[in-house]
Amino acid sequence: MKLNAVRAMLIVSLVIILFYILGLFLPIIKNTKESNIKNLRIIEFSI
């Protein structure tokens, strides 16, 4: 498969977009999981 400049630019731009999406959503997912764990701990200690 011949890799010309246009195809290389498309591949690189898709990779950059994927990293951008991961950078947006990974912190949100981590924060929601940690907050659920903290809420469960508070409920357990209050009982």
C-alpha positions, 0 to 999 in steps of 0.5 A: 500500500502506497502511503502518500501525503494526503493519506498520511495527513488523514491518518495523523489527524484521526489519531490526534482527534482520538487522543483529544477525545480520550483526553476529554472523557478519561478525566470525567470517567475517573472523577465519576468513579472516584466520587461514587466510591467516596459517596459509598464510603460516607454512607457506610461510615454514617451507618 
